Amino acid sequence: MEPIDKLKQLTAWDIEPTLTEDDLDELLAVAALKDADGLTPEEAEWTPTYDLNTAAAQAWLIKAARAAAMVDTPEAGMVTSKVFDNCRAMARIYASKRTASVSII
């Protein structure tokens, strides 16, 4: 499974508040890591390697921000404060699973 597809699953990207594929691409770029050979994303031989938990945590924070901007309406069928709370909870779950990276010089 491609990283973008996995990130879509981790973030329920197409459920309100939604994320775009551009959002997900940007999040993957930020979560790019050195590969097993120590190559960085800037190097042509880099094998795409990502900390998907970091990307997912950031995605859920974006969804929380979008939920915070939503207005409750009687016909909406959802309470935005609960959506906001759920998005923040998901962000915390993925943030706790982030990959730690340390450079030693």
Phi, psi and omega in degrees: 000135180290149180305320181296322179291321177296317179297322176301318179294316183294337188248000184046050192302331184260011177254137182304137351288130188277162172244155177261165175296327175297319176303312183294321177299317179295320179295321176296320180300319180290330184266011180292141181237165169298144179277184183299336178269004180082011180276144180264164180303337180285344183270138186300327184273003182302133172269121183310120183222128186224152168267091184295334178292322176296314180298317180294318178300316179294322178298317179292329175293322176296316178298322178297317179297319178292324177294323180297333181273353180282152179248131177291133172229148183304326183275355183294327180079008177213156178255115187297331178296325177290321177298315178302311180300317180295319178297317179296321178297317178296320178300318180295320180300310182288327178297326181288347181255006183302150175277128177274140179227129180229132175258132178246124183260000000 
